[in-house]
Amino acid sequence: MAQKKYPATILIVDDDIIFCSMLEDLLQQMGHQPEICHRIDECKIKLNQQTWDLILLDVGLPDGSGLSLLPFIRQIPKAPEVIIITGDGDASGAELAITNGAWDYLVKTTALERINLTVARALEHHRTSMQLRALKTLDVGGIIGKSPALHRCLDQVGQAASNNFNVLITGQSGTGKELFARAIHANSDRAMGQLVVVDCAALPTTLVESVLFGHVKGAFTGADHDVEGLFKSADGGTLFMDEVGELPLDLQRIFLRVLQEKSFRPVGSSREIPSDFRLIAATNKNLDDRVNKGLFREDLLFRLQSMSLNLPPLKDRGDDLDILVTHFLDAMTRGNQTSSSQFLTGLTAYDWPGNIRELIHVLESAVAAASGESQLISQHLPPKLRVLLAQKGMEQAKLQPALETDNDPLPPIREYRLEQDKKYLTRLIQAAKKDMQQAAMTAGLSLSRLYSLLREHGLKS
């Protein structure tokens, strides 16, 4: 009854007319409102015309791979859930689909048997997500950007803020883990309490227990009065433990007990003190690897990651780089300096291993080098970025086809197309840095089709 009371709008994107008709009948019986299109370009038009709750998407479409639609769908403000339904059960395709936001991946031979439950679960998740968005506008603090990768993280911030589960934030150094921890705290029902930050890598070895748990007067030489530890300061609020992978093993054991009991004993005290804190931990380390090496307790890791939030590196955030540059330059120069297209090109050519933290340092260096000039140009970049820009310019020049004149003889069209395809595939693999899944997504091809083309043109992956 609930499904008929709240019909969902569902778009079927498949070029198999008979299969589409069967899906349409099933969805109508479930009380939903399905529509059908057969091509990627038709799908984009329909996505721009109205809001959809769910898309049932085939991979092999007449005008390309359905997987190439996933980045487009993710950028839609109220993005629908996506279920991939394909006749080709490709394990790598399933991985590519799920990692790019698809709800599920079904093979056509079993899809009709599973469609009722899969659709119901996907729609329930979509409705819940939309309700959470409607109820609350996030206070994102200093988080800047509008890329799909960033929006996915902000959706998870909203989910984390709606409960009190432990959260583990992972990501490379400089991606803004503390900013996201602050956003979770600011949007939670603990926002009126303190956010207490603990840098686990900087804890003094000899005083670590005193810093965390506090101590009573006389506990050790120099302890002339009671001191409240950071765990008690976080009572009623949020405890953010940055670089949690750096906690010593003996302290991990004690910390695990604190998480379980929500109480601790100050140094020199015989009395347990309760503390109701919400834990957010962060690390740039691979904690699974550290568990395997005996450097991190597995039971503690389970406790930390009730919810997980993985932050994307800056190089995967698309146009956010331009937005961040404008934001930080305005803050540094009070709007007195702008960036030229040449300057932005130099920044875009770099992979940013230090992420946003490194970007800020580079911009500070460029502003200092500009000495008050109104516009930043590539000559104001640090030497390593200028060298990289020059090298990439030379590489691109080598890839450019030689100029043709009207007097040059024209090759047969098939020969010309094969040559152009080979050049395109060569550039595609280079641009993707031999990441074949990324290359397939960029080209709008399935992974198996991309490998087939490479073999056809005698190219190596």
ROLUMMI-184723 format. One record per residue (C-alpha): x, y, z. Coordinates in steps of 0.05 Angstrom, whole numbers, plus 5000, padded with zeros to 4 digits. Each point is the difference from the previous one (the first is absolute). Layout:
<kenus>
XYZ/...
</kenus>
This chain:
<kenus>
500050005000/505650495017/503049934932/493450164965/498950605045/506850284984/501549824927/507250104979/502350294934/504649494968/503850084935/501949364961/506050114954/500949394955/500049854926/496849315009/492750164984/497249345025/503950035066/497850735009/492749804991/500649455052/503350475050/494750534987/494449505015/503449775065/501150715025/492850204984/497549405039/504250265059/496350664995/505550424969/500450464940/505249734951/502350324934/504549724947/505750274957/505149634959/506150464994/504750415044/498150664966/492649865011/501449845073/503650665011/494150384971/495149655046/504650115060/500050754985/492450024991/497749725067/502149695066/500749245003/500449545060/503449414966/503549824935/500649294974/506050064954/502849534947/507550004986/500249864925/496050564967/500150214926/503750655014/504949775053/500849675068/494550135051/505550045053/502250664968/493450295025/501749915074/504250645008/494550394965/494749715046/504050145063/500250744983/492350065000/497850385063/495049455021/503649434967/496049364991/502549325022/502849584943/499449254990/504349724944/496649444961/504449684946/500249384957/507649965009/501949785071/506850355004/503249995070/504350614984/493850364973/496349855065/505850295040/500250624956/492550105007/499749925076/506150455013/496850544957/493650025040/495449464971/495349685052/500649304971/502349614938/495449474972/501049514942/493949954954/499449245008/498250095073/497750735002/492649874993/500249525060/503550515044/497050644975/494350085051/504449985062/505850394968/495550564976/496450045067/506550065039/503050514952/493750435004/499749965076/507250235004/498650574951/493850245038/503849995066/505850404969/495350514971/496350085066/506550125037/502050534950/493250345005/500250015076/506850325007/504650464962/507149845018/504650505032/506249824960/504750505034/506350094959/498749424951/500450314930/498049694934/494349714958/503049384968/496049355001/505549685042/499350545052/492449975000/500249255013/504250145062/495350555023/494249514994/503849545047/501250585047/492550105003/498949265015/505450005054/497250635032/493249675008/502649475047/505249895055/504049434970/507650014998/502850274934/506749854968/502350524950/505549774952/503650364944/506850264979/503550535041/497250704986/493149784976/496450355058/498449455049/499350485059/495350454960/495449414987/500349805073/498050715019/494249974950/497449355030/500350305070/496950674979/494049654968/498949495055/495750045063/506650095038/501650664967/499150385065/505449575032/507550064989/503849714941/506549775033/505749874952/505549505017/506149954954/502149295015/506750104964/501850575046/498149705067/505950045049/502449295014/501150105075/493650395013/495249684950/495449685052/499850645041/498250414938/494349534980/497349775068/502250575045/503249895068/498750135074/504350415046/506249635022/499749484944/507250164980/505450525014/497350694981/492649795003/498050535051/492650024980/494749584965/500050074924/494349814954/502249594940/497750074928/495249415005/496250365056/500150664962/496349664943/494349775046/493550184964/503850194937/504549694949/507149725007/504050054935/506149565001/504450204941/505349524974/497149455043/504649504965/505750295041/497249785067/504949545036/497549285007/499750025076/495750624998/495549694946/498149465051/498050525052/496550434948/495849404977/497649905071/498150745005/495849944937/496649385026/498650255070/499450764987/504050115063/507350055020/504650085061/504350635007/507349875015/500949895075/492549915012/496249385023/493450274975/496949914930/497450634967/494649974947/500450394935/494750004947/503850204938/499049854926/506449764966/502550224932/506849724981/504350164940/506149724966/504150034936/502649305014/497249344975/497649715066/498649324969/507449964982/502050225070/495549465029/503549484956/506850255024/497949965073/500250765009/492650115010/494749615038/494749694955/494750045054/501450755007/499550094925/493149675001/497950495054/502550614962/496649874934/492749945017/499650514943/505650144950/501350634960/505550004948/502050694974/502150074927/506850284982/500050694968/501949714932/493349624999/495750615015/499650294930/498050744997/500750085075/507250214988/497850654966/494950145055/505249885055/505150444965/495150584996/497849905073/507149985029/502650574956/494250445022/501649845073/507550114991/499750654959/493150285019/498049954927/505950414975/503149444959/496949534948/502749394964/501149974925/497949414957/507449854991/501049975075/494049535008/502649554945/506549935038/496249805063/495649514962/506149654970/502349805071/497549385038/500150335069/502749445044/499350485060/492950174980/496650635026/505450145052/505250004944/495650444956/499750535054/507650005008/500950064924/495150584997/503550365057/506549914963/497150274935/496950615035/506850155032/503549924932/495050474966/502150575046/493350364995/498749884925/492549984987/500049334963/503749355013/503349674940/503949354991/506650355014/497650115072/499449245011/505449635039/505649724956/497749275005/493150184972/503050434944/504649424980/494149525000/495850474957/505750074950/500949254996/492549874990/499950534945/505649634964/496449335007/493550284972/503750314942/502849314982/493049715000/497250534953/499149734929/504450324947/496750574962/496649794936/499650424937/494950004945/505349704954/501149385043/497049374970/493949755037/500549285028/494149524995/494950175053/500749335036/507550095005/499150725025/494949785053/504549435024/505850495008/495750505038/497349455045/507049775016/502150715018/493950095043/501149345038/507350185011/498250675030/494349685040/504649505035/505250545013/494950485029/497249465045/507149815022/498549284980/494049965047/495749584953/493550105038/500850754998/501849964926/493749594985/495750505039/503150594962/498949684932/493049765017/501949274986/499549365038/506649735026/499649394955/498750444938/505950455017/504749405006/497349754933/501650664966/507050025029/501449304973/497150204932/504850584994/506049635029/500350435062/502049795071/496150185062/
</kenus>
